[in-house]
Amino acid sequence: MANTINTIKDGPGLFAKGVAQHVRDNLKFCGFVEQADKSEFDGKSGFKSGDTIYTSIPAIKTVQRDNLDVSSLGKDTVEGKKPLALNKTATTADQFDSLELATDVDVKNALKRFGMSSALAIAHDIESRCMEIAMQKTYQSVGTAGSNTFETSDILDAKVALDESLAPNGERGLFMTSRSGAKAVDARKAYNNPVGKLDKQYTDGVILNADGFDWMETQMLPVHTNGADVAGLVNDTVTEGSSTITVDGFTAAPTVGSVFTLAGTNKVHAQSKNDLGTLQQFTVVSATTTSITFSPAIYAASGGLQNVTALPADNAAVTFVGAASTGYTQNLALHKSAFKMVTVPLYTPKGEDLVASETVDGITVNIVRYFTGDTRVVTTRYDVLYGFDEVRPEWSTRLTA
């Protein structure tokens, strides 16, 4: 008996959902970080690039002792709404006609021939861009730049950095390149491990979880290159809450995303505010040879915002992680709430041959097929409109290699 293939009413929708699923399946990092809650942007049928939604920021709380008067506590609480700009897009296109989506079989064929490759390209572009942003926003760094080794102590240093910043246990991820991951596996070959995990390490060459992290390999991690100068001096009287300092001794501007320390400015514990005995680290937001804008802003006064023991003195040394003009792979260890991502439906055009917008596990893909009269070409475009930014960057650290 011959097969009967039924036509379907929502071929475009099924195709769009298949593409969205494949994009989601290929987002390791962006699938791990926190997704904006739908309630933060629900109620609007379509967005355009440049729109902004507002997402909640967890509070940094101060607890006072032996004093029941809470009237003064409000000023030490940092909470509210953070703008999350929908200013990032990933777009690709191909050409196929309406008959490609006429039946279930056609949808599957179209997904295999067109949708999967488009979804993979979009996922790789989003993943690469978001990891670059996450690296630039992450101001803590552990490991030894240029060593290309990942001993247990390096991974545990990343755990300590998150612990001291009061990142919750659980939901912590460690993202490493295959090359870095191989070094880490090799460093553990002589250690005692649970049998199941040791089997996986031996057969697949990967570590699933260890030292408080779920381990994931990705080839999308950025390589960061330092500027031509990696040492200078503060040339300024730094004030409370500053995020810009005047410097001298630099013949080339530090590069955005470079990590540095200021002599005499130690990190404090996020809650107790005790001196942790290590220099606070900062990342360059923008710079010239005479000025550096950095993150986080610097606070030495006691209270909920304090993050250093003292403000840097004039002529304090400014020292960068790594050597001048040298690139280092930036592996990342983080709690999922360090960053937040959102994808949203785009404005839906009317009168086109095919329009579909589907969301799978928070990832929305928008598809439009249209006819160009001058060339008689039918084009199908795939668009993802998204926003990505830091929420608690102190809950992230680099493992510089």
C-alpha positions in Angstrom: 0.0 0.0 0.0 1.4 3.4 -0.9 2.3 5.8 1.8 -0.1 8.7 2.4 1.6 12.0 3.3 -0.7 14.5 4.8 -0.3 18.2 4.2 0.1 20.3 7.3 -1.4 23.7 8.4 1.6 25.1 10.2 4.7 24.1 8.2 6.4 27.5 8.8 5.7 27.3 12.6 7.1 23.7 12.8 10.1 24.7 10.8 10.8 27.8 13.0 10.4 25.7 16.1 12.9 23.2 14.7 15.4 25.9 14.0 14.9 27.4 17.5 15.5 24.0 19.0 18.7 23.5 17.1 20.0 27.0 18.1 19.2 26.2 21.7 20.9 22.8 21.6 24.1 24.5 20.4 24.3 27.2 23.0 26.4 25.8 25.8 27.3 29.1 27.6 24.2 31.1 26.7 22.1 28.1 27.6 23.8 28.0 31.0 23.5 31.6 32.1 20.3 33.0 33.5 17.5 33.9 31.1 15.4 37.0 31.7 12.0 36.1 33.0 9.2 36.4 30.5 7.3 38.7 32.9 10.0 41.3 32.3 9.1 41.7 28.7 5.7 40.0 28.3 2.8 41.9 26.8 4.5 43.2 23.7 3.9 41.4 20.5 7.1 42.4 18.8 10.4 44.3 19.4 12.9 46.1 17.2 16.6 46.4 17.6 17.5 49.1 20.1 14.5 48.5 22.4 15.3 48.0 26.1 13.7 45.8 28.8 14.4 46.1 32.5 15.6 43.2 34.5 15.9 42.8 38.3 19.2 43.1 40.0 19.7 41.1 43.3 20.2 43.2 46.3 23.5 43.6 48.2 22.4 43.7 51.8 24.0 45.1 54.9 23.3 43.5 58.3 23.9 45.6 61.4 24.5 44.2 64.8 23.0 45.0 68.2 20.9 47.8 66.8 17.2 47.3 66.0 16.9 50.7 64.3 16.8 50.0 60.6 16.2 53.5 59.4 19.7 53.9 58.1 20.0 50.6 56.3 18.3 51.6 53.1 21.2 53.6 51.8 23.4 50.5 51.8 21.0 48.4 49.8 21.6 48.2 46.0 18.7 46.8 44.2 16.4 47.7 41.4 16.0 47.4 37.7 18.9 47.1 35.2 18.4 48.1 31.6 19.0 45.2 29.3 19.4 46.6 25.8 18.1 44.5 22.9 20.9 45.7 20.7 22.4 42.5 19.4 21.2 40.5 16.4 22.3 37.4 14.6 21.0 37.0 11.0 21.5 34.6 8.1 19.5 33.7 5.0 19.0 31.1 2.3 16.5 30.4 -0.5 13.8 27.8 -0.7 10.2 27.9 -1.7 6.8 27.2 -0.1 6.6 23.6 -1.3 9.5 22.8 1.0 7.1 23.1 4.0 4.0 21.4 2.5 4.2 18.2 4.4 5.8 16.7 7.5 8.4 15.0 5.4 9.1 18.3 3.6 9.6 20.1 6.9 12.1 17.5 8.1 14.0 17.7 4.8 14.0 21.5 4.9 15.3 21.5 8.4 18.1 19.1 7.5 19.0 20.9 4.2 18.6 24.5 5.3 17.5 25.0 8.9 20.2 23.1 10.7 23.2 24.8 9.1 21.6 28.2 9.6 20.8 27.5 13.3 24.4 26.3 13.9 25.9 29.4 12.3 23.6 31.7 14.5 24.3 29.7 17.6 28.1 30.0 17.1 27.9 33.7 16.5 25.8 34.4 19.6 27.9 32.1 21.8 31.2 33.7 20.6 29.9 37.3 21.1 28.4 36.7 24.5 31.5 35.0 25.8 33.6 37.9 24.6 31.3 40.3 26.5 31.4 38.1 29.6 35.2 38.0 29.5 35.4 41.8 29.3 32.9 42.2 32.2 34.7 39.7 34.4 37.3 41.5 36.5 38.6 38.5 38.5 41.4 36.4 37.1 43.2 33.3 38.5 45.9 31.0 37.1 49.2 32.0 35.6 49.1 33.8 32.3 51.1 31.9 29.7 51.5 28.7 31.8 48.9 26.7 29.9 48.6 24.4 32.8 45.5 23.6 34.9 46.4 22.0 38.1 43.7 21.4 40.7 44.9 24.4 42.6 44.0 26.6 39.6 40.4 25.4 39.5 40.2 25.6 43.3 41.4 29.2 43.1 38.5 30.0 40.8 36.1 28.3 43.4 37.6 30.5 46.1 37.1 33.6 44.1 33.4 32.8 43.7 33.1 31.7 47.4 34.6 35.0 48.6 32.1 36.9 46.5 29.3 34.9 48.1 28.2 33.2 44.9 25.7 30.5 45.9 26.9 26.9 45.8 25.5 24.9 42.9 24.7 26.1 39.4 28.4 26.9 38.8 29.9 26.2 35.4 33.5 26.0 34.2 33.9 26.7 30.5 37.2 25.6 28.9 38.6 25.1 25.4 39.4 21.6 24.4 43.1 22.4 24.7 42.7 23.7 28.2 40.4 20.9 29.2 42.9 18.3 28.0 45.6 19.9 30.2 43.2 19.7 33.1 42.4 16.0 32.5 46.0 15.2 32.2 46.8 17.0 35.5 44.3 14.7 37.3 45.3 11.4 35.8 47.0 10.2 39.0 44.2 11.3 41.4 41.6 9.1 43.0 38.2 9.7 41.4 34.7 8.1 41.7 34.7 5.1 39.3 31.9 6.4 37.0 33.6 9.8 36.6 37.0 8.2 36.1 35.6 6.0 33.4 34.2 9.0 31.6 37.5 10.8 32.0 39.4 7.9 30.5 37.0 7.0 27.6 35.9 10.5 26.5 38.8 12.7 27.8 36.5 15.0 29.7 35.7 15.9 33.3 32.0 16.1 34.0 32.1 17.9 37.3 34.7 18.5 39.9 35.8 21.2 42.5 32.3 22.6 42.7 31.8 23.2 38.9 30.0 21.5 36.0 32.7 21.3 33.3 31.9 22.2 29.7 34.1 22.4 26.7 33.6 25.1 24.1 35.6 26.5 21.2 33.9 29.9 21.4 36.0 31.2 24.3 37.9 34.5 23.5 41.6 35.1 23.3 42.4 38.4 24.9 45.6 40.4 23.9 47.1 42.9 26.3 48.2 46.3 25.2 51.8 47.2 24.5 52.3 48.5 28.1 51.3 46.5 31.2 52.7 48.7 33.9 52.2 52.3 35.0 51.4 54.6 37.9 48.3 56.2 39.3 48.5 60.0 38.7 45.5 61.0 40.7 43.8 61.5 44.0 41.2 58.7 43.7 37.8 59.4 45.3 35.2 57.1 46.8 33.1 55.4 44.1 35.5 56.3 41.3 35.5 54.2 38.1 38.1 56.3 36.3 41.7 57.1 37.3 44.3 59.3 35.7 47.6 57.4 35.0 51.1 58.0 33.7 53.9 55.9 32.4 51.9 54.3 29.6 53.1 54.8 26.0 50.1 52.8 24.7 46.6 52.6 25.9 45.6 49.5 27.8 43.1 47.3 25.8 39.5 46.9 26.8 39.0 43.8 28.9 42.6 43.7 30.4 42.7 42.9 34.1 44.9 45.0 36.4 45.6 45.7 40.1 46.4 48.8 42.1 49.1 48.6 44.7 47.9 48.9 48.3 44.3 48.2 47.3 43.3 44.8 48.7 40.1 42.9 48.1 37.7 42.6 51.1 35.2 39.8 51.8 31.8 40.6 50.4 30.0 40.3 53.7 32.4 40.7 56.6 34.5 43.3 54.8 37.7 41.7 56.2 40.9 42.1 54.3 41.4 39.0 52.1 45.1 39.6 51.7 45.1 39.8 47.9 44.9 42.8 45.6 41.5 43.7 44.2 41.3 43.2 40.4 39.7 45.5 37.9 39.0 45.3 34.2 39.4 48.0 31.6 36.2 49.4 30.2 38.0 52.1 28.1 41.4 53.7 28.2 43.9 56.2 26.8 47.5 56.5 27.7 46.6 58.9 30.5 43.2 57.6 31.7 41.6 54.3 32.5 37.9 53.7 33.0 37.4 50.4 34.9 35.0 48.1 36.6 34.1 47.6 39.4 33.9 51.1 40.8 36.1 51.4 43.9 34.7 51.8 47.4 36.8 51.8 50.6 34.3 53.3 53.1 32.6 50.7 55.3 29.1 49.7 54.1 27.4 47.5 51.6 29.4 48.8 48.6 32.9 48.4 50.1 35.1 46.3 48.0 38.7 47.4 48.9 40.7 48.1 52.0 41.9 51.5 50.9 41.8 53.8 47.9 45.0 53.8 45.9 47.6 56.4 46.6 49.1 58.8 44.1 51.9 56.9 42.3 50.5 53.5 43.3 51.6 50.9 40.7 49.1 49.8 38.1 50.0 46.3 37.1 48.3 44.1 34.4 47.8 40.4 34.3 50.1 38.9 31.7 52.8 40.2 29.4 52.6 43.2 26.9 51.2 42.5 23.5 50.5 38.9 24.3 47.3 36.9 23.8 45.8 34.6 26.4 42.9 32.2 26.3 40.2 33.3 28.8 38.5 30.3 30.3 35.5 31.2 32.5 34.2 29.9 35.8 31.0 31.4 37.0 27.6 31.1 38.7 24.8 31.2 36.2 23.4 34.4 37.7 26.6 36.4 36.9 25.1 37.2 33.5 21.7 37.4 32.0 20.5 36.8 28.4 17.1 37.4 26.7 15.9 36.8 23.2 12.6 38.3 22.1 10.1 38.2 19.2 10.8 40.7 16.5 8.1 43.0 15.0 6.1 40.9 12.6 5.8 42.2 9.1 2.4 41.9 7.3 1.8 40.4 3.8 4.9 38.3 3.5 4.9 34.8 2.1 6.0 33.2 5.4 6.3 34.8 8.9 7.0 32.7 12.0 8.4 33.3 15.5 9.0 30.4 17.8 10.6 30.1 21.3 12.3 27.0 22.7 13.7 27.1 26.3 13.9 30.9 26.2 15.5 31.1 22.7 13.4 32.9 20.1 14.0 32.6 16.4 12.2 34.8 13.9 11.8 33.7 10.3 10.5 35.7 7.3 10.4 34.6 3.7 9.9 37.3 1.0 9.9 37.7 -2.7 12.1 40.3 -4.4 10.4 41.5 -7.6 13.5 42.8 -9.4 15.3 39.5 -9.3 12.4 37.1 -8.7 14.3 35.6 -5.8 12.6 34.1 -2.8 14.7 34.7 0.3 14.2 33.2 3.8 15.9 35.1 6.6 16.5 33.9 10.1 16.9 36.5 12.9 17.6 36.4 16.6 17.2 39.7 18.5 18.8 39.5 21.9 20.4 41.2 24.9 23.2 40.1 27.1 24.9 41.8 30.0 26.4 41.3 33.5 24.2 41.2 36.6 26.6 40.0 39.3 30.1 40.0 37.6 31.7 39.3 40.9 30.3 35.8 40.6 32.6 35.1 37.6 36.3 34.7 37.2 38.7 34.0 34.4 41.2 31.1 34.3 43.8 32.8 32.1 46.0 30.5 30.1 
